[in-house]
């Protein structure tokens, strides 16, 4: 008599979210933006939080997330305006001068980000360094980090 082996009961496991991204330059997509009010020594102020889904070749099975926060101001020389200049070009502000800029158009935008680790005085209290988005650029403008030195696009930082 032949005993049948039971069929395995397979259940899909969703991708885990991960904010522990290695330093490097990666392709990314802006997944959301959010206006937040934060408290500072000089009073409260509004910031824009940008959330990225980062394509990290060495971490293909996780959803790799990073965030960046900028004061919500578009005055010449402000950090947010500089980022938008890199993504859209300087002409974008000439076109909307004395008007408004819709930040929602950032959602689903493809870009490239540079991730860095920031060492703080409280480093011993954490198992992983603070991960920061150092730079945001248009696709095709950064030399991207790859998974292995054998990859022709490998960039060591």
N, C-alpha and C positions, 0 to 999 in steps of 0.2 A: 504494500500500500504506500502510495506517494503522499507525503505530507506537504501541503502547500505552505509556502512561507507567507506570512501576512504582509500585505502591502504597507509600505511606510506611510505614516500620516505626516505629510509635510505641510508646514505652515510658513508662509513668507514672513520674513523679519524686515521691518522697515529700516532704512538707513539711520544710523545714530547721528545726532548733531554733535559737532566738534568745534570748539573755539581754540584748540591747541594746535595752531598752524606753525610749521617751521618757518624760519626766516627765509625770504626769497621773493621772487617776482612771479606772479601767476595771473592766468586769465580769471576773470570774475564776471559776475552779473549782479547788478544792483537789484535786490529782491524787495526792499521796502525802504521808505523814508518816514520819519516821524518827527514832529515838532515836540520838544520837551522844554519844560521850564526847570532851570537848575539854580541852586543857591550858590552864590559866591561871596567872597569877602566884601566885594563892592555892591552887593545886592543881587537880586534874582535877575535872570536873563534867559532868553529863548535860544535854544540850540537846535540844530538839525542833526538827527541821528540817521546815518546811512548804513544799511545792513547789506553785506555782500555774501553771495554764495561763491566760494573760491574753489577753483579747480586745482587741487594739489596732487600732482602725479604720484607722489609717494603715499597718498592716503585716498585711494580710489573708492573705498567702500563706505566712507563716511560723508555726511553733508558738512563741508568745512565752511564755517561762518566767521566773518570778521565784521567789525563795526568801526565807523569813524564818526566823530562828532565835531561840528563846526558852529561857531556863533552864527545866529540867523541874521546875517547882514550882508549886503552886497555892495558896500562902499568900495571904491578903488583901493586895491591892496589887501582887502580882507581875505582870509584863508578860503572861505567858501567861494568867493568870486574868482580867486586864482584857480581853484579846482575846476570850476565851470568853464573858465577860459581854456584850460587844457583839454576838456572834453568836447567843447563846442566851437572853440576859436574865439578870438577877441571881438569879432564882428557881432556876436550874439548880443552883447550889451549895447552896442551902437544901435541895433535894430529895435531894442525895447527901452531906450533911454527915456527917462521920465515916465515910464510905464510900470509894468509888473512882469515878473518872470515866474512861470509855473514850474515849480520844483517837482511836481508829480511826473513830469516827462522823464525824470531820471529812472523811474521804476522800469525794470526789465532791460535796461541799457547794458550792453556788453562793454567791458573795460578791462584794464590790467591794473593790478595793485601790487605795491611793494609792501611786504610785511616785515616788521622789525620787532625784536624783543627788547623791552625796556627793563633795565635792572633798577630796582628801587631799594631804598634803605631797609625796607621790610621784606626783602627777598626770601629770608629764611622762613617766613610764615606761610609761603606758598610752594606748592609742588611744581609749578610751571611759571615761567616768567610772564609778565604782562605783555600781551600781543597787541601791537598797534599798527594801523594802516598808515604807513609813512608817506605814500604817494599814490595818486590815482591818475591814470592816463587813458588816452584813446587806444583801442586795440591796434596791435602792430607797432607800438612805439617803444616797448621794453624788450630787453633780452631776457627771456623767461627761464625760470629755474625748472629743471627736469628731474625725473626720478633717479637717474643713474648717470655716472660719468660717461658711460658708453653712448648715451643719447646725444646726437649731434647738437641739440638745443640746450644741452646742460650748461648751466651757469653757476659757478661756485661763489658763494658769498661769505 
